[in-house]
Amino acid sequence: MTLKPYDPRRLDQFTLRLLDLAAHMRQIAHLCREYQIDSFALHDKKANEWCDNLDRWVRKARAELEMKVIEVRATQRALALARSEKGPEDEASETV
């Protein structure tokens, strides 16, 4: 399995694809309500397995991202601390 980098735009596109699928399911439910269809048979075993896998996948991705955020924040704090500990003469020499 190959990891692919995702920027926020690509994450949004992927999310919208999932939302489109959810919207289709909502339309099915709406049509059943509208036409008073009380029972509509679906083969849902695989779809439920895929949803379970997606749920685990998303939660794992979120945890990995949260770890990355912690690392970025720690780096930013370290850089800010290093800048604040420099004297005015150190900062002047950096701009030259």
Legacy VTK file of the C-alpha trace (Angstrom):
# vtk DataFile Version 3.0
C-alpha trace
ASCII
DATASET POLYDATA
POINTS 96 float
0.000 0.000 0.000
1.473 3.331 -1.096
1.078 6.482 0.982
-0.008 9.488 -1.079
0.419 13.066 0.092
-2.839 15.023 0.396
-3.077 18.795 0.615
-6.220 20.415 2.076
-7.782 20.816 -1.393
-7.360 17.130 -2.194
-8.692 16.151 1.248
-11.766 18.280 0.549
-12.278 16.591 -2.835
-12.103 13.159 -1.219
-14.489 14.255 1.520
-16.965 15.603 -1.023
-16.908 12.255 -2.816
-17.901 10.531 0.427
-20.590 13.154 1.061
-21.969 12.590 -2.450
-22.376 8.901 -1.653
-24.133 9.784 1.599
-26.404 12.186 -0.312
-27.385 9.391 -2.704
-28.314 7.201 0.254
-30.346 10.057 1.733
-32.198 10.387 -1.597
-33.027 6.688 -1.467
-34.419 7.136 2.050
-36.360 10.225 0.952
-37.925 8.377 -1.989
-38.915 5.503 0.297
-40.600 7.988 2.641
-42.226 9.945 -0.180
-43.729 6.868 -1.821
-44.366 5.092 1.484
-42.110 2.186 0.657
-41.692 0.574 4.062
-39.252 -2.107 2.990
-36.495 -1.787 0.410
-34.053 -4.712 0.295
-30.349 -4.006 -0.033
-27.273 -6.191 -0.101
-25.577 -4.327 2.715
-23.031 -6.777 4.109
-20.105 -5.533 1.976
-21.142 -1.884 2.309
-21.222 -2.202 6.102
-17.778 -3.857 6.053
-16.469 -0.992 3.887
-17.995 1.554 6.273
-16.361 -0.177 9.241
-13.021 -0.172 7.413
-13.440 3.486 6.453
-14.259 4.352 10.049
-11.073 2.688 11.297
-9.044 4.218 8.454
-10.306 7.749 9.169
-9.711 7.427 12.914
-6.161 6.172 12.302
-5.474 8.989 9.832
-6.813 11.539 12.332
-4.562 10.167 15.091
-1.516 10.264 12.786
-2.341 13.841 11.770
-2.739 14.882 15.402
0.744 13.499 16.117
2.125 15.474 13.176
0.409 18.623 14.489
2.045 18.066 17.894
5.439 17.761 16.191
4.894 20.939 14.131
3.744 22.892 17.169
6.759 21.715 19.182
9.091 22.799 16.369
7.362 26.181 16.124
7.656 26.699 19.889
11.341 25.755 19.823
12.004 28.213 16.988
10.067 30.977 18.756
11.991 30.320 21.961
15.311 30.379 20.108
14.360 33.714 18.475
13.301 35.221 21.793
16.579 34.217 23.434
18.665 36.019 20.787
19.818 39.523 21.560
19.160 42.512 19.266
22.718 42.301 17.887
22.122 38.648 16.856
18.937 39.559 14.992
20.651 42.466 13.213
23.418 40.187 11.951
20.841 37.749 10.525
19.217 40.404 8.336
22.503 41.296 6.645
LINES 1 97
96 0 1 2 3 4 5 6 7 8 9 10 11 12 13 14 15 16 17 18 19 20 21 22 23 24 25 26 27 28 29 30 31 32 33 34 35 36 37 38 39 40 41 42 43 44 45 46 47 48 49 50 51 52 53 54 55 56 57 58 59 60 61 62 63 64 65 66 67 68 69 70 71 72 73 74 75 76 77 78 79 80 81 82 83 84 85 86 87 88 89 90 91 92 93 94 95
